[in-house]
Amino acid sequence: MQGTIVKSTMATIQNGVMKADGKFWITQTDLNFEPFNEKLGLEQYTIARETILKVVECKGKGAGLVPITADAIEVFTQDGSSYQFILSNPSDWITILSNQTCA
């Protein structure tokens, strides 16, 4: 982990039907997610904040299909990737991630 943590919480990453609970945190330079159980096949993610194009609210889905919660964000990066995280207070996270000069 590099840099001072700006904000952290427990979250769920969703990749299609695959989900993993873990720790989600933001530093001044990176967005990070570390699953509690790496044996599920989803690894740790570190996304440089400077590569984030946009962050929007989305629906967390059961089985990757059925919306089950509105407490989720989707992060889009410059390389065309997107990442979905189910977490509380998504608007707070969008505000922080949309502000590249956040301290």
N, C-alpha and C positions, 0 to 999 in steps of 0.2 A: 504494500500500500504506500503510495507516494503522496505527499502533500497533506495539508490539514483537511480533515473531514468537515465539509460545509453542512451536510445533513445526512442522516442515515435512518434506515427502517428495515423491517422484515418485509419481504416481498415474494411474489411468485413470478418466475419467468415462464412465458408460454410460447411454445414453438409448435404450432399445429396442435396435435393431440398430446404432445409431450409437455409436462409441467414439472417444475422443481421449485420448492421453497428454499429461501436463502436470505442472505444479507445483501441489501442494496444500499450503496452509499455514493455520495458525490464529493469530489475534492474540487479545488479550483481549476484543475486541468482535465479530470477524468470522471466518467460515470463507471461504476463498478458493480458487479453482481457476483457473489460467490455462493453456489448451492450448498446446502447442508449435507446432501448426500450425492457426491460426485459419481457414484456407481450407477446412477440413473441415465448417464450418457450425456448430460448437459454440463459443459465445463464452465469455468470461471470466465467472465467477460470483463474486459476493460475497454471502454470506448472513449477515445480522446474527445473532449467537448468541442474542440475546434472542428471536428469532422461531422458534428451533428447538424443536419439541415433543418429539421423541424421536429417538434414534439407535440403530439395531439392526444386528446382523450379518446379512449376506445372502450369497447366492451370486452371484458374477460369472458371466455367461453368454456363451457363444459364440453368435453370430448372434441374440442376444436371447432364446434358447430353452434351450440345453443348458448346464447348470451345469458350469463348468470350474474354478472355484476357490472356496474358502470364505473367502478373504482379501478381504472386501468389507464395506462399510457402506452403509446406506441412511439418509438424513437426511430427516425429515419436518418441514415448516414449518407455521406457523399459517395460511397462505393455501391449504393443501391440496396444495402441491407436494411432490414427493419427488425426491431426487437420489441416485444410486448411484455409489459410488467404489470401485474396486478398488485396494487398498493393503496393504502389509505391516502386521502386528500390529494388526488391527482392534480388538481389545479395548482397546489403549492409547488409540486415538482416541476410542472410545466413552466411556472414563473421562474424558478431557479435555473432550469436548464436552458431557457430562452435568453437568459441574461449571461452572456459570455464573460462579462467582467465582474461577476458575482464574487464576493469575498466571504 
